[in-house]
Amino acid sequence: MNEVETKNDRNSQVFAFRTPILVVAETLTALTCYKDGYIMVNKSFSKPKEVLLLGGGHSNLQVLHQLARIDPSLFNLTLISDVLCAPYSGMIPSYLAGVYSEAELHFDLQKICDRFSFKFIEDKVTFIDSLRNQIHTATGKIIGYDICSINLGILPTLIPATQGPQKDIIYLKPISKLIERWKQTSQLAGASANGLSFTVIGGGAGAFEVAIACRRKFRSLDNKIRMIAGKGGLLPEYNRTAQKYARQSLKDLNIDLLVGVRVEHIESTSLLLDDTRHLDKQICFVGTSAQAPEVFRHSGLPVSKDGFVTVDENLLVSGLKNIFAAGDCCFFLPRPLPKAGVFAVRQGPVLAANITALILNQSALTKYFPQSPFLTILVSGDNKAIAAYKNFVFQGRWAWRLKDYIDRKFMKRFQ
Ligand SMILES: Cc1cc2nc3c(=O)[nH]c(=O)nc-3n(C[C@H](O)[C@H](O)[C@H](O)COP(=O)(O)OP(=O)(O)OC[C@H]3O[C@@H](n4cnc5c(N)ncnc54)[C@H](O)[C@@H]3O)c2cc1C
């Protein structure tokens, strides 16, 4: 049977720690409504707001930390995530290469919620009912909210594949599932007598970094590594200098690069290209275009033509007053943004400020101004990275050090 969840435990705990004077003062303030000679409790005072965070992505993670600073008697917070631990995207390539440990790269969502006395539910959100202010989950829970924040990331666009266990096809998105798949592959590759071959499908930044990480992890030239960069070529969103550095880095690490072809079908031992060629394949990473979580269309939320939930400059879902969305899962109406963790990270404080405003019944919301231009740093080899900012592109050890510093600092702050 479905249940509507309410959360009073944390509130009653907080209440128990208040001083008697504070309790008397609060009671006097609360008992302010009179009707037919009876004293009525002012409900808007007595009822804490229910704040529901959907997904433990880069933005909601910051909301947890910011809301921990607010008077806990004013709200109850619940985080629903389909994973217990969420990875930080910036560190994934170096984790794959064996530089960072699994613990260094993950946020333990349950632990963070416990620390702040927030509620954590491991479950998948399947429906957002914005009319009734409720969400539904895969295990049949129905949970009510006053304020909701969506940070669900994106899903891969699947390439048609021959039916089978498909252990050897690893989609880079969602990143929360990538690590588990990589661990299985590493074991497979470790156990294999002959070197396994790896194909990375996609020409973007994530695919490039994964191809580099494969070589750093599997150094033997028996492990053939190839990247298929499609019609857009290598790093289509970067300038020529960055593309030149990236091409050279692949060459230095004996990674083959194919451009201008699309993979049409993944067969059990080969890849069918759109020019009718078949290429042999073993382990295959797919980092091509991604799509919006299905939950938005099911829920009838306002979406862009690609199905991403649309938000205004305050990160409020279009036309709604109490649902926010941030990160890859949303389409920022004032101007389209690339799907990159840097935006999800920068949206975090704005999201937290606006949720706080609603908790405090304040009407003025904070606007989000996307950073433009923004710095990107791509790992391009051992202790080496390509840094791109505006038209400036540099490659070297210091770029890698800077990336390592920024990423570790972020982890230290929020882990
Ligand atoms: C290999 C690789 C390297 C990258 N490196 C960089 C980089 O260096 N810099 C950069 O800016 N970007 C990078 N990116 C892009 C970056 O990963 C994404 O832009 C970023 O993760 C988006 O953050 P998010 O908070 O929107 O979503 P996510 O980080 O994907 O978080 C969404 C969360 O929601 C959970 N979730 C999803 N659906 C549900 C559901 N129905 N119910 C409950 N929970 C759910 C997921 O498990 C996940 O924890 C990289 C991507 C890849 C693949």
Ligand as a Chemical Component Dictionary entry (heavy atoms), coordinates in Angstrom:
data_LIG
# 
_chem_comp.id                   LIG 
_chem_comp.type                 NON-POLYMER 
_chem_comp.pdbx_formal_charge   0 
_chem_comp.three_letter_code    LIG 
# 
loop_
_chem_comp_atom.comp_id 
_chem_comp_atom.atom_id 
_chem_comp_atom.alt_atom_id 
_chem_comp_atom.type_symbol 
_chem_comp_atom.charge 
_chem_comp_atom.model_Cartn_x 
_chem_comp_atom.model_Cartn_y 
_chem_comp_atom.model_Cartn_z 
_chem_comp_atom.pdbx_ordinal 
LIG C1  C1  C 0 33.848 10.726 -17.784 1  
LIG C2  C2  C 0 33.223 12.047 -17.519 2  
LIG C3  C3  C 0 34.000 13.101 -17.056 3  
LIG C4  C4  C 0 33.427 14.350 -16.825 4  
LIG N1  N1  N 0 34.219 15.356 -16.388 5  
LIG C5  C5  C 0 33.708 16.574 -16.197 6  
LIG C6  C6  C 0 34.531 17.649 -15.769 7  
LIG O1  O1  O 0 35.741 17.507 -15.557 8  
LIG N2  N2  N 0 33.939 18.863 -15.590 9  
LIG C7  C7  C 0 32.601 19.062 -15.820 10 
LIG O2  O2  O 0 32.138 20.198 -15.675 11 
LIG N3  N3  N 0 31.803 18.069 -16.224 12 
LIG C8  C8  C 0 32.304 16.828 -16.412 13 
LIG N4  N4  N 0 31.490 15.813 -16.830 14 
LIG C9  C9  C 0 30.040 16.073 -16.985 15 
LIG C10 C10 C 0 29.367 15.854 -15.615 16 
LIG O3  O3  O 0 29.451 14.508 -15.270 17 
LIG C11 C11 C 0 27.904 16.221 -15.566 18 
LIG O4  O4  O 0 27.681 17.436 -16.236 19 
LIG C12 C12 C 0 27.466 16.342 -14.101 20 
LIG O5  O5  O 0 27.566 15.094 -13.485 21 
LIG C13 C13 C 0 26.055 16.860 -13.996 22 
LIG O6  O6  O 0 25.738 16.949 -12.639 23 
LIG P1  P1  P 0 24.250 16.817 -12.119 24 
LIG O7  O7  O 0 24.291 17.224 -10.699 25 
LIG O8  O8  O 0 23.321 17.526 -13.012 26 
LIG O9  O9  O 0 23.874 15.264 -12.265 27 
LIG P2  P2  P 0 24.545 13.952 -11.687 28 
LIG O10 O10 O 0 25.900 14.219 -11.155 29 
LIG O11 O11 O 0 24.431 12.926 -12.767 30 
LIG O12 O12 O 0 23.605 13.555 -10.462 31 
LIG C14 C14 C 0 22.288 13.094 -10.622 32 
LIG C15 C15 C 0 21.953 12.173 -9.461  33 
LIG O13 O13 O 0 20.569 11.819 -9.493  34 
LIG C16 C16 C 0 20.419 10.427 -9.271  35 
LIG N5  N5  N 0 19.195 10.005 -9.967  36 
LIG C17 C17 C 0 18.978 9.958  -11.304 37 
LIG N6  N6  N 0 17.728 9.562  -11.577 38 
LIG C18 C18 C 0 17.121 9.359  -10.385 39 
LIG C19 C19 C 0 15.806 8.972  -10.013 40 
LIG N7  N7  N 0 14.842 8.731  -10.927 41 
LIG N8  N8  N 0 15.517 8.862  -8.694  42 
LIG C20 C20 C 0 16.459 9.134  -7.742  43 
LIG N9  N9  N 0 17.719 9.515  -8.054  44 
LIG C21 C21 C 0 18.043 9.629  -9.351  45 
LIG C22 C22 C 0 21.684 9.830  -9.875  46 
LIG O14 O14 O 0 21.979 8.559  -9.357  47 
LIG C23 C23 C 0 22.730 10.873 -9.495  48 
LIG O15 O15 O 0 23.279 10.612 -8.222  49 
LIG C24 C24 C 0 32.035 14.543 -17.063 50 
LIG C25 C25 C 0 31.246 13.491 -17.530 51 
LIG C26 C26 C 0 31.830 12.237 -17.751 52 
LIG C27 C27 C 0 30.966 11.107 -18.251 53 
# 
loop_
_chem_comp_bond.comp_id 
_chem_comp_bond.atom_id_1 
_chem_comp_bond.atom_id_2 
_chem_comp_bond.value_order 
_chem_comp_bond.pdbx_ordinal 
LIG C1  C2  SING 1  
LIG C2  C3  SING 2  
LIG C2  C26 DOUB 3  
LIG C3  C4  DOUB 4  
LIG C4  N1  SING 5  
LIG C4  C24 SING 6  
LIG N1  C5  DOUB 7  
LIG C5  C6  SING 8  
LIG C5  C8  SING 9  
LIG C6  O1  DOUB 10 
LIG C6  N2  SING 11 
LIG N2  C7  SING 12 
LIG C7  O2  DOUB 13 
LIG C7  N3  SING 14 
LIG N3  C8  DOUB 15 
LIG C8  N4  SING 16 
LIG N4  C9  SING 17 
LIG N4  C24 SING 18 
LIG C9  C10 SING 19 
LIG C10 O3  SING 20 
LIG C10 C11 SING 21 
LIG C11 O4  SING 22 
LIG C11 C12 SING 23 
LIG C12 O5  SING 24 
LIG C12 C13 SING 25 
LIG C13 O6  SING 26 
LIG O6  P1  SING 27 
LIG P1  O7  DOUB 28 
LIG P1  O8  SING 29 
LIG P1  O9  SING 30 
LIG O9  P2  SING 31 
LIG P2  O10 DOUB 32 
LIG P2  O11 SING 33 
LIG P2  O12 SING 34 
LIG O12 C14 SING 35 
LIG C14 C15 SING 36 
LIG C15 O13 SING 37 
LIG C15 C23 SING 38 
LIG O13 C16 SING 39 
LIG C16 N5  SING 40 
LIG C16 C22 SING 41 
LIG N5  C17 SING 42 
LIG N5  C21 SING 43 
LIG C17 N6  DOUB 44 
LIG N6  C18 SING 45 
LIG C18 C19 SING 46 
LIG C18 C21 DOUB 47 
LIG C19 N7  SING 48 
LIG C19 N8  DOUB 49 
LIG N8  C20 SING 50 
LIG C20 N9  DOUB 51 
LIG N9  C21 SING 52 
LIG C22 O14 SING 53 
LIG C22 C23 SING 54 
LIG C23 O15 SING 55 
LIG C24 C25 DOUB 56 
LIG C25 C26 SING 57 
LIG C26 C27 SING 58 
# 
